[in-house]
Amino acid sequence: MESDSLEFLTQLLGTKVIGIGPVREVIAHGGTGGEYPRVVALVAGSRTVALNALADTDGGWKLAENATSDYTPGALDLYLKRDVLDKQIVDTGDHRVVRVSDVRLTRTPDGGLLVVGVDPGHKAVLRRLLPTGWGEALARTLKMRESTFIDWRDVASTPQTDGDGVLRLRTSRDGLHELHPADIADILEQLSPKEQDAYIGSLDVEVAADVVTDMEEEAAADLIGRMDVEKAADILEEMEPDDAADLVQDLPGSKRKELLDEMEDEEASDVKELLTYDEHTAGGMMTTEFVALPTDLTAEGAIAHLRELAPSAETIYYVYVTEPDEKLAGVISLRDLIVANPTTPLWNIMVENVIRIHVDAPLEEVAEAMDHYDLLALPVIDSEDRIQGIVTVDDALEELVELLPDRFRKRRGRRSGS
């Protein structure tokens, strides 16, 4: 399309309909099946006037003679000022949120107007703030780059609005589901609390749990704190116990109790146990999800047990072997377990000299041990040498990053390879 054939919503608003008043709103209809929505009416003064009853003149719009002028908006009509202008759009390509500074329109051969896209650029802001032509002139003086035009077909799947008046965007809600949880977390943190609540509520619980884990700790706590208790408890149950404990720890006492009471007993018990430890110790950063098997189990039996448990990838770096009294007896790498003779008991495969750390060990000691021995996971034991949990290398790294200056900090919840 030629640039001189393009117009802008903000230039159309305020123009006069002779004998009626200035244009306050522009109504469009259609836009399904890859088509652009067509402008069908202008709201001027107290009237909604059909566009096909108006003629565009130098002095403004005027009613055509003998034309049926009134227009009755339908359920699928889109109010461009109310529903699009200044609304936020999720750019799923760059994982960012942009605000619509203007709406682009184009003339059709029959004199109509089509909505062809949105403009989130700074030039559009200048065009709105300054008198006609001055915004463009200032933009040229400042050597501002051309605004990034977003085609309407990449913006909206249907010209409808949600119940709260927020435009339902294909590049936001529908596209969001296809992104990695870490990218969704990036986007959610740029949205308002109301928009965050809407998006997280549209995700499956498993995905929502990963997203919340990947958010900044404070933002995640605020989000969980606003949620319906049942929904929030479901999400916490899907999270790794250590991540859930970190999150619950940041909530007010009353909210914390409410959520723990709503959670399933087993998951709540794991979180409560972790809450008893200082967050900067091995106990505070460990997860209680680990694999521990008895010494007399065979390699074949151990593999069958692992299939049944289906542990998460994060907690299956090593298989720990315990005595009947739960004392840590040894450790087996997955490789050694897989290549072992199926009938060999675990006590005959395991490495007995297990590097371990006490639950009260400080963060620095944990990191030092993992680095010195090149471990992916480190078992955490109590004073009686019973295994209580494991610290994984990514969780240890996250805690260390928290001690760095702000400019070096990354997300607390990012999990390597998740």
ZILINNOR-V624077 format. One record per residue. N is the residue number from 1. PHI is phi in radians with two decimals (999 if undefined). OMEGA is omega in degrees with one decimal (999 if undefined). Layout:
N:PHI:OMEGA ; N:PHI:OMEGA
This chain:
1:999:177.9 ; 2:-1.23:-177.1 ; 3:-1.08:-178.0 ; 4:-1.30:176.6 ; 5:-1.58:-178.2 ; 6:-1.59:172.8 ; 7:-2.23:-177.7 ; 8:-2.26:-180.0 ; 9:-1.01:-176.7 ; 10:-1.15:175.3 ; 11:-1.39:-179.6 ; 12:-1.37:178.3 ; 13:-1.12:179.3 ; 14:1.66:174.9 ; 15:-1.17:-172.3 ; 16:-1.69:165.4 ; 17:-1.77:-171.8 ; 18:-0.97:178.7 ; 19:1.47:-178.4 ; 20:-2.12:180.0 ; 21:2.52:-179.1 ; 22:-1.26:179.2 ; 23:-1.28:-179.1 ; 24:-1.83:-176.3 ; 25:-2.74:177.7 ; 26:-2.18:-176.6 ; 27:-1.91:178.1 ; 28:-2.10:-177.4 ; 29:-2.49:175.5 ; 30:1.64:-180.0 ; 31:1.58:177.6 ; 32:-1.60:176.7 ; 33:1.13:177.9 ; 34:1.44:179.9 ; 35:-1.57:175.5 ; 36:-1.58:177.0 ; 37:-1.13:179.5 ; 38:-1.77:175.0 ; 39:-1.20:-175.3 ; 40:-1.99:-177.0 ; 41:-2.80:173.2 ; 42:-2.08:174.2 ; 43:-1.69:-178.8 ; 44:-2.26:-176.9 ; 45:1.00:179.0 ; 46:-1.85:-175.2 ; 47:-2.04:172.0 ; 48:-1.91:-170.2 ; 49:-1.90:178.5 ; 50:-1.11:-177.7 ; 51:-1.11:-178.2 ; 52:-1.25:176.0 ; 53:-1.74:-175.6 ; 54:-2.04:173.1 ; 55:-2.06:-178.9 ; 56:-1.53:-179.5 ; 57:-2.14:179.3 ; 58:-1.07:-178.8 ; 59:-1.55:-179.0 ; 60:2.25:178.5 ; 61:-1.67:173.9 ; 62:-2.41:-179.4 ; 63:-1.24:175.1 ; 64:-1.31:-178.8 ; 65:-1.18:176.6 ; 66:1.04:179.6 ; 67:-1.68:173.7 ; 68:-1.36:-167.2 ; 69:-1.61:-174.1 ; 70:-1.33:179.8 ; 71:-2.23:178.1 ; 72:-1.83:-177.9 ; 73:-1.08:177.4 ; 74:-1.87:-175.7 ; 75:-1.13:-177.0 ; 76:-1.67:178.4 ; 77:-1.31:-176.5 ; 78:-2.01:176.9 ; 79:-1.56:-169.5 ; 80:-1.14:179.0 ; 81:-1.25:-176.3 ; 82:-1.24:-169.1 ; 83:-1.74:-175.2 ; 84:-2.13:-175.7 ; 85:-1.05:179.3 ; 86:1.21:174.8 ; 87:-1.44:-179.7 ; 88:-1.64:177.5 ; 89:-2.21:176.5 ; 90:-1.51:175.1 ; 91:-1.57:-174.8 ; 92:-1.27:178.0 ; 93:-1.29:-178.6 ; 94:-1.78:177.8 ; 95:0.97:-179.7 ; 96:-2.46:178.0 ; 97:-1.94:177.7 ; 98:-2.07:179.5 ; 99:-1.87:-179.8 ; 100:-1.29:179.2 ; 101:-1.54:177.6 ; 102:-2.83:178.0 ; 103:-2.03:-178.5 ; 104:-1.57:179.3 ; 105:-2.16:174.4 ; 106:-2.44:178.6 ; 107:-1.34:173.9 ; 108:-1.83:-179.0 ; 109:-0.98:-178.5 ; 110:-1.52:177.4 ; 111:1.57:179.8 ; 112:-1.47:179.4 ; 113:-2.28:175.5 ; 114:-2.01:172.2 ; 115:-1.50:-174.5 ; 116:-1.87:178.4 ; 117:2.98:178.2 ; 118:-2.21:-177.3 ; 119:-2.16:179.4 ; 120:-1.69:-171.0 ; 121:-1.42:179.4 ; 122:-1.21:179.3 ; 123:-1.09:178.8 ; 124:-1.14:178.0 ; 125:-1.13:178.7 ; 126:-1.08:-179.5 ; 127:-1.08:-179.5 ; 128:-1.36:-173.7 ; 129:-1.40:-173.4 ; 130:-1.87:178.6 ; 131:-1.01:-176.7 ; 132:-0.87:177.6 ; 133:1.55:-177.0 ; 134:-1.23:-179.9 ; 135:-1.07:179.0 ; 136:-1.14:-179.7 ; 137:-1.12:178.6 ; 138:-1.13:179.1 ; 139:-1.09:178.2 ; 140:-1.19:179.3 ; 141:-1.10:-179.8 ; 142:-1.41:-179.1 ; 143:0.96:178.3 ; 144:-1.30:179.5 ; 145:-1.21:178.2 ; 146:-1.04:177.6 ; 147:-1.08:177.9 ; 148:-1.44:-179.4 ; 149:-1.43:176.7 ; 150:-1.91:-178.8 ; 151:-1.04:-177.3 ; 152:-1.02:-178.3 ; 153:-1.21:174.6 ; 154:-1.67:-176.1 ; 155:-1.88:-171.8 ; 156:-2.18:176.9 ; 157:-1.44:176.7 ; 158:-2.53:178.9 ; 159:-1.40:-179.7 ; 160:-2.13:174.5 ; 161:-2.12:173.8 ; 162:-1.26:-178.5 ; 163:-1.05:-179.2 ; 164:-1.58:177.0 ; 165:1.47:178.7 ; 166:-1.57:-178.8 ; 167:-1.05:178.0 ; 168:-1.44:-171.7 ; 169:-1.84:177.4 ; 170:-1.15:-178.8 ; 171:-1.33:177.3 ; 172:-1.87:-170.5 ; 173:-1.20:-179.1 ; 174:-1.21:-178.5 ; 175:-1.18:-177.4 ; 176:-1.05:-176.9 ; 177:-1.12:-175.7 ; 178:-1.60:-177.7 ; 179:-1.48:172.9 ; 180:-1.18:-179.3 ; 181:-0.92:179.5 ; 182:-1.12:178.2 ; 183:-1.26:175.9 ; 184:-1.09:178.8 ; 185:-1.06:177.8 ; 186:-1.00:-176.9 ; 187:-1.23:-177.5 ; 188:-1.03:-177.2 ; 189:-1.17:178.3 ; 190:-1.65:-176.3 ; 191:-1.69:175.8 ; 192:-1.25:178.1 ; 193:-0.94:-179.4 ; 194:-1.11:179.5 ; 195:-1.23:175.9 ; 196:-1.02:-178.6 ; 197:-1.07:-178.9 ; 198:-1.15:-177.2 ; 199:-1.21:-177.1 ; 200:-1.14:178.8 ; 201:-1.24:-179.5 ; 202:-1.56:-177.1 ; 203:-1.64:171.2 ; 204:-1.07:-177.2 ; 205:-1.03:-178.5 ; 206:-1.11:179.2 ; 207:-1.20:179.3 ; 208:-1.03:179.1 ; 209:-1.10:178.4 ; 210:-1.14:-179.9 ; 211:-1.13:-179.7 ; 212:-1.07:177.6 ; 213:-1.06:-175.9 ; 214:-1.52:178.1 ; 215:-1.45:172.0 ; 216:-1.02:-172.3 ; 217:-1.01:-178.5 ; 218:-1.15:179.7 ; 219:-1.12:179.5 ; 220:-1.14:179.5 ; 221:-1.13:177.8 ; 222:-1.09:-178.5 ; 223:-1.13:179.2 ; 224:-1.10:-179.1 ; 225:-1.13:179.4 ; 226:-1.49:-172.5 ; 227:-1.26:167.7 ; 228:-1.00:-173.3 ; 229:-1.03:-178.3 ; 230:-1.12:179.3 ; 231:-1.14:179.9 ; 232:-1.09:179.5 ; 233:-1.13:178.0 ; 234:-1.07:180.0 ; 235:-1.16:179.6 ; 236:-1.08:178.7 ; 237:-1.13:-179.4 ; 238:-1.44:-178.2 ; 239:-1.38:171.8 ; 240:-1.08:-176.0 ; 241:-0.94:-179.1 ; 242:-1.19:177.6 ; 243:-1.18:178.9 ; 244:-1.13:179.8 ; 245:-1.13:177.7 ; 246:-1.03:-177.8 ; 247:-1.24:-179.0 ; 248:-1.08:-179.4 ; 249:-1.03:-177.4 ; 250:-1.49:-178.5 ; 251:-1.62:175.0 ; 252:-1.03:-175.7 ; 253:-0.94:-178.1 ; 254:-1.17:178.9 ; 255:-1.19:179.2 ; 256:-1.05:-179.6 ; 257:-1.13:-179.6 ; 258:-1.05:-178.8 ; 259:-1.23:179.9 ; 260:-1.11:177.6 ; 261:-1.19:-177.6 ; 262:-1.42:-177.7 ; 263:-1.23:174.2 ; 264:-1.05:-172.2 ; 265:-0.97:-175.9 ; 266:-1.14:-179.5 ; 267:-1.18:178.8 ; 268:-1.12:179.7 ; 269:-1.09:179.6 ; 270:-1.09:-178.7 ; 271:-1.17:179.7 ; 272:-1.05:179.0 ; 273:-1.08:-178.6 ; 274:-1.19:-179.8 ; 275:-1.20:-179.5 ; 276:-1.37:-177.8 ; 277:-1.71:173.1 ; 278:-1.10:-174.2 ; 279:-1.15:-179.9 ; 280:-1.80:175.3 ; 281:-2.09:177.7 ; 282:-1.00:179.2 ; 283:-1.11:-178.3 ; 284:-1.29:-178.9 ; 285:-1.84:-177.8 ; 286:-1.35:170.0 ; 287:-1.92:179.3 ; 288:-1.56:176.3 ; 289:-1.62:178.5 ; 290:-2.59:-178.8 ; 291:-1.86:175.7 ; 292:-2.26:-176.1 ; 293:-2.18:-179.6 ; 294:-1.24:-175.1 ; 295:-1.10:-174.3 ; 296:-1.52:177.7 ; 297:-1.26:179.1 ; 298:-1.46:177.7 ; 299:-1.03:179.2 ; 300:-1.09:179.2 ; 301:-1.16:179.2 ; 302:-1.14:179.9 ; 303:-1.12:177.5 ; 304:-1.09:179.8 ; 305:-1.15:178.8 ; 306:-1.13:178.2 ; 307:-1.07:-178.5 ; 308:-1.22:-178.1 ; 309:-1.28:-176.3 ; 310:0.84:-178.5 ; 311:-1.16:179.3 ; 312:-1.19:-178.6 ; 313:-1.03:-176.7 ; 314:-1.18:-171.6 ; 315:-1.92:-175.0 ; 316:-2.12:175.5 ; 317:-1.09:-179.2 ; 318:-2.37:172.5 ; 319:-1.89:-179.5 ; 320:-1.66:-177.4 ; 321:-2.02:-175.5 ; 322:-2.20:173.5 ; 323:-1.35:178.5 ; 324:-0.99:179.3 ; 325:-1.54:177.1 ; 326:1.28:176.2 ; 327:-1.25:-178.6 ; 328:-1.24:-176.8 ; 329:-1.86:-176.9 ; 330:-3.05:-179.6 ; 331:-2.50:179.6 ; 332:-2.30:174.1 ; 333:-1.33:179.6 ; 334:-1.06:179.7 ; 335:-1.06:-178.9 ; 336:-1.10:-179.5 ; 337:-1.19:-176.6 ; 338:-1.21:-176.2 ; 339:-1.52:-178.3 ; 340:-1.24:173.0 ; 341:-1.02:-174.7 ; 342:-0.94:-175.7 ; 343:-1.61:-178.4 ; 344:-1.27:177.2 ; 345:-1.23:-176.1 ; 346:-1.09:-178.6 ; 347:-1.10:-178.3 ; 348:-1.61:-179.3 ; 349:-1.93:-169.8 ; 350:-1.19:170.2 ; 351:-1.63:-173.5 ; 352:-1.41:-177.6 ; 353:-1.45:-175.1 ; 354:-1.60:172.8 ; 355:-1.24:-175.7 ; 356:-2.46:-179.6 ; 357:-2.54:-177.1 ; 358:-1.37:-177.8 ; 359:-1.03:-177.5 ; 360:-1.62:-179.5 ; 361:-1.13:180.0 ; 362:-1.24:-177.5 ; 363:-0.95:-177.6 ; 364:-1.04:-180.0 ; 365:-1.17:177.5 ; 366:-1.09:-178.5 ; 367:-1.10:180.0 ; 368:-1.09:-180.0 ; 369:-1.15:-178.5 ; 370:-1.15:179.4 ; 371:-1.25:-176.1 ; 372:-1.12:-176.8 ; 373:-1.74:176.9 ; 374:0.95:-176.0 ; 375:-1.77:172.4 ; 376:-1.54:178.0 ; 377:-2.62:-177.3 ; 378:-2.26:179.8 ; 379:-1.25:-179.1 ; 380:-1.96:-175.9 ; 381:-2.08:175.7 ; 382:-1.62:-176.2 ; 383:-1.17:179.1 ; 384:-1.82:176.0 ; 385:1.18:176.9 ; 386:-1.63:-177.6 ; 387:-1.25:-178.4 ; 388:-1.89:-178.1 ; 389:3.05:176.2 ; 390:-2.39:171.3 ; 391:-1.85:178.7 ; 392:-1.59:-173.8 ; 393:-1.08:-179.2 ; 394:-1.22:178.1 ; 395:-1.18:177.8 ; 396:-1.12:179.2 ; 397:-1.12:179.3 ; 398:-1.05:-179.8 ; 399:-1.16:178.2 ; 400:-1.14:179.9 ; 401:-1.08:179.1 ; 402:-1.05:-179.5 ; 403:-1.47:-179.4 ; 404:-1.39:174.8 ; 405:-0.98:-174.6 ; 406:-0.91:-173.9 ; 407:-1.19:-180.0 ; 408:-1.75:-173.8 ; 409:-1.26:174.9 ; 410:-2.04:-178.5 ; 411:-1.23:176.5 ; 412:-1.04:-170.8 ; 413:-1.66:-177.4 ; 414:-1.10:-179.2 ; 415:-1.96:-175.5 ; 416:-0.99:175.5 ; 417:1.26:-179.6 ; 418:-1.40:999
